[in-house]
């Protein structure tokens, strides 16, 4: 389980998280939605210790992340795959080298074992072995996303964190990435957290959905509960409306 308990985080005068509380259960895919700049990506960076809360705690598997030593934090990160918004591949490295990077950093596998893991990960995301020696610039945006996922799953993580996985992709490619995320959860049994503003994607991949608004969870529920929410702010977001109706604003 991943647990956020009353997490506050500010950057100077900008108070981003204001008591963010959320439980992510083992085996589920939690989707976090919300307006741009509301702190969705800030929240998940606390899970891997890239950020520390000003107040409150973040626990992974019952252990408080902020209490870990450097060595313990590295051990935790080995259990977590992180898929960055724009894949974050290294342009000067081949696809195989990009996927193998985390495995080499761990230093526990032979080159033959690393090579096998790379092939295995590329196959899981439906990429032909012929892409191994290509550079990221030679691939489409959707293929680069898949390489980013392959790099994350090559570590055989317990948790997968996706930061805006469909941003910048056309609808068909987005649907392919969504199907891939669902398959990762079913085949690998990983617990996932997906940050997105794409409601079609949220409804497809989510077990539950939480809306982050003004630094707190506005509502959390199943896909059907969020789809049929009566909360005016949630409805504005999922319907993509520019502003609330007067009657809604009075209830917001």
C-alpha positions as CSV (number, residue, x, y, z in Angstrom):
1,X,0.0,0.0,0.0
2,X,1.0,3.6,-0.6
3,X,-0.4,6.1,1.9
4,X,-0.4,9.9,1.8
5,X,-1.4,11.3,5.2
6,X,-2.1,15.1,5.5
7,X,0.8,16.0,3.1
8,X,1.6,19.7,2.8
9,X,4.1,21.0,0.2
10,X,5.0,24.6,-0.7
11,X,7.5,26.2,-3.0
12,X,8.1,29.6,-1.6
13,X,4.7,31.4,-1.4
14,X,3.1,28.8,-3.6
15,X,1.2,26.3,-1.4
16,X,0.7,23.3,-3.7
17,X,-0.5,20.5,-1.4
18,X,-2.6,21.4,1.6
19,X,-3.4,18.2,3.5
20,X,-3.3,15.7,0.7
21,X,-4.6,12.4,2.0
22,X,-5.0,9.3,-0.1
23,X,-4.6,5.5,0.2
24,X,-3.5,3.4,-2.9
25,X,-4.3,-0.3,-2.3
26,X,-2.2,-3.1,-3.5
27,X,-3.0,-4.3,-7.0
28,X,-5.2,-1.4,-8.0
29,X,-4.6,1.4,-10.5
30,X,-5.3,4.8,-8.9
31,X,-5.8,7.6,-11.3
32,X,-5.2,11.2,-10.0
33,X,-6.9,13.9,-12.1
34,X,-7.0,17.6,-11.6
35,X,-6.5,21.0,-13.3
36,X,-3.0,21.9,-14.5
37,X,-0.7,23.1,-11.8
38,X,-2.7,21.6,-8.9
39,X,0.2,19.4,-7.7
40,X,-0.5,15.9,-9.2
41,X,3.1,15.3,-10.3
42,X,4.4,17.0,-7.0
43,X,2.4,14.4,-5.1
44,X,3.9,11.3,-6.7
45,X,7.4,12.6,-6.5
46,X,7.1,12.2,-2.7
47,X,6.7,8.4,-3.2
48,X,10.3,8.0,-4.5
49,X,11.8,10.6,-2.2
50,X,12.4,13.2,-4.9
51,X,10.5,15.6,-2.7
52,X,9.9,15.6,1.1
53,X,6.7,16.9,2.6
54,X,6.8,20.1,4.7
55,X,4.2,18.5,6.9
56,X,2.5,15.0,7.0
57,X,3.9,11.7,5.9
58,X,4.1,9.3,2.9
59,X,4.3,5.6,3.6
60,X,5.1,2.8,1.1
61,X,4.6,-0.8,2.4
62,X,4.2,0.5,5.9
63,X,7.5,2.4,5.9
64,X,7.7,6.2,6.1
65,X,9.7,7.4,3.0
66,X,11.0,10.5,4.8
67,X,12.7,8.3,7.5
68,X,14.7,6.2,5.1
69,X,18.5,6.4,4.9
70,X,20.1,7.0,1.5
71,X,20.7,3.2,1.1
72,X,17.2,2.4,2.1
73,X,15.8,4.9,-0.3
74,X,17.7,3.4,-3.2
75,X,16.3,0.0,-2.2
76,X,12.7,1.4,-2.2
77,X,13.3,3.0,-5.6
78,X,14.3,-0.4,-7.0
79,X,10.6,-1.5,-6.3
80,X,9.2,1.5,-8.2
81,X,9.1,2.1,-11.9
82,X,8.6,5.7,-13.0
83,X,7.3,6.6,-16.5
84,X,8.0,10.2,-17.2
85,X,5.7,12.6,-19.1
86,X,7.8,12.7,-22.2
87,X,9.6,9.4,-21.7
88,X,12.8,11.2,-20.7
89,X,15.0,9.0,-22.9
90,X,18.7,9.8,-23.4
91,X,19.1,10.9,-27.0
92,X,22.7,9.7,-27.3
93,X,21.9,6.2,-26.1
94,X,20.4,3.4,-28.1
95,X,17.0,2.0,-27.1
96,X,18.6,-1.0,-25.6
97,X,21.0,1.2,-23.6
98,X,18.1,3.3,-22.3
99,X,16.1,0.3,-21.2
100,X,19.2,-1.3,-19.6
101,X,20.2,1.9,-17.7
102,X,18.4,1.1,-14.4
103,X,19.5,-2.5,-14.4
104,X,23.2,-1.5,-14.9
105,X,22.9,1.0,-12.1
106,X,21.7,-1.7,-9.7
107,X,24.8,-3.7,-10.5
108,X,23.4,-7.1,-9.6
109,X,22.9,-8.7,-13.1
110,X,25.4,-10.0,-15.7
111,X,25.4,-8.5,-19.2
112,X,23.7,-11.6,-20.5
113,X,20.9,-11.3,-17.9
114,X,20.6,-7.5,-18.6
115,X,20.3,-8.3,-22.4
116,X,17.5,-10.9,-21.6
117,X,15.6,-8.4,-19.4
118,X,15.8,-5.7,-22.2
119,X,14.4,-8.1,-24.8
120,X,11.7,-9.3,-22.3
121,X,10.6,-5.7,-21.5
122,X,10.5,-4.6,-25.2
123,X,8.4,-7.7,-26.0
124,X,6.0,-6.9,-23.2
125,X,5.3,-3.4,-24.7
126,X,5.0,-4.8,-28.2
127,X,8.2,-3.4,-29.7
128,X,10.1,-5.4,-32.3
129,X,13.7,-6.3,-31.3
130,X,14.9,-4.4,-34.3
131,X,14.4,-1.1,-32.4
132,X,17.2,-2.1,-29.9
133,X,19.9,-0.3,-31.8
134,X,17.9,2.7,-32.9
135,X,18.2,6.1,-31.2
136,X,15.1,7.8,-29.6
137,X,15.0,10.4,-32.4
138,X,14.3,7.6,-34.9
139,X,11.1,6.5,-33.2
140,X,7.6,8.0,-33.1
141,X,6.2,9.7,-29.9
142,X,4.1,6.6,-29.1
143,X,7.1,4.3,-29.5
144,X,9.2,6.4,-27.3
145,X,6.4,6.2,-24.6
146,X,6.5,2.5,-24.9
147,X,10.3,2.5,-24.5
148,X,9.8,4.6,-21.3
149,X,7.4,1.9,-20.0
150,X,9.8,-0.9,-21.0
151,X,12.6,0.8,-19.0
152,X,10.4,1.0,-16.0
153,X,9.2,-2.6,-16.1
154,X,12.6,-4.0,-16.9
155,X,13.3,-3.5,-13.1
156,X,10.3,-5.8,-12.4
157,X,8.8,-3.2,-10.0
158,X,6.1,-3.7,-7.5
159,X,4.7,-0.2,-8.3
160,X,4.4,1.8,-11.6
161,X,4.0,5.5,-11.6
162,X,2.8,7.1,-14.8
163,X,3.1,10.9,-15.2
164,X,0.8,12.1,-18.0
165,X,1.4,9.0,-20.2
166,X,-0.9,10.1,-23.1
167,X,0.1,13.7,-23.3
168,X,1.0,14.8,-26.8
169,X,-0.2,11.6,-28.5
170,X,-3.0,11.3,-31.1
171,X,-6.2,9.5,-30.0
172,X,-5.3,6.1,-31.6
173,X,-1.8,6.0,-30.0
174,X,-3.3,7.2,-26.7
175,X,-5.7,4.2,-26.8
176,X,-2.8,1.9,-27.5
177,X,-0.9,3.2,-24.4
178,X,-4.0,2.9,-22.3
179,X,-4.4,-0.8,-23.4
180,X,-0.8,-1.3,-22.6
181,X,-1.2,0.1,-19.0
182,X,-4.2,-2.2,-18.4
183,X,-2.1,-5.1,-19.6
184,X,0.8,-4.2,-17.4
185,X,-1.5,-4.3,-14.3
186,X,-3.1,-7.6,-15.3
187,X,0.0,-9.4,-16.5
188,X,2.6,-8.2,-14.0
189,X,0.2,-7.6,-11.0
190,X,1.7,-4.2,-10.4
191,X,0.1,-1.4,-8.3
192,X,-0.2,1.7,-10.5
193,X,-0.7,5.4,-10.0
194,X,-1.5,7.4,-13.2
195,X,-1.4,11.2,-13.4
196,X,-3.6,12.5,-16.2
197,X,-6.1,15.1,-17.3
198,X,-7.4,12.8,-20.1
199,X,-10.7,11.5,-18.8
200,X,-11.1,8.9,-21.6
201,X,-7.8,7.5,-20.4
202,X,-8.8,7.8,-16.7
203,X,-12.0,5.8,-17.3
204,X,-10.1,3.1,-19.3
205,X,-7.2,2.4,-17.0
206,X,-8.4,3.3,-13.5
207,X,-9.6,1.0,-10.8
208,X,-10.4,4.2,-8.7
209,X,-10.1,7.9,-9.5
210,X,-9.1,10.7,-7.1
211,X,-9.5,14.4,-8.0
212,X,-6.9,16.8,-6.6
213,X,-8.3,20.3,-6.1
214,X,-6.8,23.2,-4.1
215,X,-4.2,20.9,-2.6
216,X,-6.6,18.2,-1.3
217,X,-8.6,15.2,-2.6
218,X,-11.9,16.7,-3.6
219,X,-13.4,13.2,-4.3
220,X,-12.2,9.7,-4.7
221,X,-14.2,6.7,-6.0
222,X,-14.7,4.0,-8.6
223,X,-14.8,4.9,-12.2
224,X,-18.6,4.8,-12.1
225,X,-18.8,7.0,-9.0
226,X,-16.6,9.7,-10.5
227,X,-18.4,9.4,-13.9
228,X,-21.7,10.1,-12.1
229,X,-20.4,12.5,-9.5
230,X,-22.7,15.3,-8.4
231,X,-19.9,17.4,-7.1
232,X,-19.9,20.6,-9.2
233,X,-16.1,21.0,-9.4
234,X,-15.7,17.3,-10.4
235,X,-18.4,17.7,-13.0
236,X,-16.8,20.8,-14.4
237,X,-13.5,19.0,-14.8
238,X,-14.8,15.7,-16.3
239,X,-17.1,17.6,-18.7
240,X,-14.4,20.0,-19.7
241,X,-16.4,23.1,-19.1
242,X,-14.7,26.5,-18.8
243,X,-16.6,27.6,-15.7
244,X,-19.2,26.6,-13.2
245,X,-22.8,27.5,-13.6
246,X,-24.0,30.1,-10.9
247,X,-26.0,27.5,-9.0
248,X,-22.9,25.1,-9.1
249,X,-20.6,27.9,-7.9
250,X,-22.7,28.5,-4.9
251,X,-22.3,24.8,-3.9
252,X,-18.6,24.5,-4.8
